[in-house]
Amino acid sequence: MAKDLFSDQASLYAQYRPGYPRGLYEYILQQVTNRQQAWDCATGNGQAAVDLAQYFEKVFATDLSEKQLQQAQPHEKVTYSVTTAEQTPFADNSFDCITVAQAYHWFKFDDFGKEVKRVAKPGAIIAVWGYGLVVCEDEAVNALINTFYRETVGAYWDKERRYIDEHYTTVPFPYEPLPEKEFRISVQWNRQHLAGYFNTWSGVQHFIKANGYNPVNELEVEIEKVWRDDTEKGFYFPLFLKLGKI
């Protein structure tokens, strides 16, 4: 079973996590033959599921966190349900496309792979993607972000986080490979939004439980010293995609 690390901050996750660029979906869909049913696995608050509903007749969105699903945006084409990635109630040969957004590194890869091959239609497409550490256009802010990520909370990340740092180049992916592509998620954030995003980090939550205080509060003080006004700044996330045929 995949880990549930985000129930406690589900409302923050829904508010502060970035969405995904349209170009990502358009690139994936170039490989998808039929657009009847898609499964968005580990959907969280349904960010990708609602986007997929623009392209598919029906989207089934699952997550092991009921609290995350309570934050999901309702959509007439999206059916949400609580289930693990590795064992689902879906019938054999159900899906034309299976997606996993920023969650594949938490899965039991072998068990998930067996389930994918069971519920996918022959020739279906699987797309898993993630995004790395946020980058700020302001070098002074960027330096503080890097120090916070690697030094302040570095020891509090789960071991699976390394797959994100490695841009999924080392994860098992037992499917016929299709051309991969990198994207960017570009956002304009003020200081409050940036701090809210940091509070969604599982590493931050582990730090709080271990030390009894929130390190983001100290980081906010340091950021304010170099980002005095609260005008928005440009940030981006490097987004990496693995694409395969089942």
Buried (B, 14 or more C-beta within 10 A) or exposed (E): EBEBBBBBBBBBBBBBBBEBBEEBBEBBBEBBEBBEBBBBBBBBBBBBBBBBBEBBEBBBBBBBBEBBBEBBEEBEBBEBBEBBBBEBEBEEEBBBBBBBBBBBBBBBBEBBBBBBBEBBBEEBBBBBBBBBBBBBEBEEBBEBBBEBBEEBBEEBBEEBBEBBBEBBEEBEBBBEEBEBBEBBBEBEBBBEBBBBBBBBBBBBBBBBEEEEEBBBEEBBEBBEEEBEEEEEBEBBBBBBBBBBBB
